[in-house]
């Protein structure tokens, strides 16, 4: 098989990149290790930055999002049984959209089905060859090995994918911060605790009240990453969540059986550069942020915006976008990494925190509440920095 761009990874970043390239007349093939049902069943982020929302609309796949998504003009921050609202619209003139990553993926699949994109699922043993010369990719399906020759390779295959591992160790630079806790999350068919997200700092740990729609809630609490899930019965989870949320919210929260429960580790990770010869890294293949602040999917989409623009311009005779892709993407990646690190540090309790650290976090949250300048900085970062 011959194509212009081979995209490794059929999650939202790979699907979005393929969609934008096809709309511009650039040929591509998408390889995905998992089945389509598996990809569509993954429970992931649910908050889209303003720029991601604009991107989906301009790509012609925002209709269902606009019909079923929930625009949020702000968010709540709570500490010491008191909460206050950070008003995104008043401070920045922009909103975010609550619309699950699963739904974005479904919309992208529908667009690819209509366009007839070649998407190979259950592609095993994907291997990148000669990324510095005449690149090609090999993979196996049903016991048979296949080869795709291409001009460029886009690695959208996540943190554990083959793409980043292909870059020589003497070229790749990585930095990482692994956080000493995880997020225990549940999904429940219950009415959300509030109309907007609530981020809570509590003496026993962080909590987040979020939503997917009017009848589907997503809640998280800070917990040891190695806690066994069976320790956290539904009743134990609800009790701890209510303890950490402000009393007026806790008293009215609707509880019910969990339909999904998991503990996710938290890390900050960045790999540089994001281009090596004819291979590009996109999304989680190059960077991971803790979910505090909802930057993971949104950062992947900004990478896609930069790379799709560069490749489309390349096939139109301009190569400057390809040369600057890595620097351009990383400039935004580092700013989002800083915000996620700051918000995670502010809202969580660390094992090494003493009385001084706890009081400093309380003082900063108090400053955030009473300083418009501080709330503006948070709002600008939360709704998404400009591309």
Protein Blocks (a to p, Z undefined) as FASTA:
>chain_A
ZZfbdcehjbfklmmmmmmmmmnopacddddfbdfklmmmpccdfbdcfklmmmmmmnop
ammmmmmmccdfbdcddeehiacdddfklmnopacddddfklmmmmmmmmmmmnopacde
hiehiacehkllmgcddddeehiacddddfbdcdfebjklmklmmpcfklpccdddddfb
dcdddddddddfbfbdcddddfkbccddddfblmbccddddddfklcfklmgfklmmmmm
mmmpcfklmmmpccdddfbdcdddddddddddfbehjaccehjlloccdfehplmmmmmm
mmmmmmmmmmmmmmnopaklmmmmmmmmmmmmmmmmmmmmmmmmmmpccfklcfklmmmm
mmmmmmmmmmmklmmmmmmmmnopaZZ
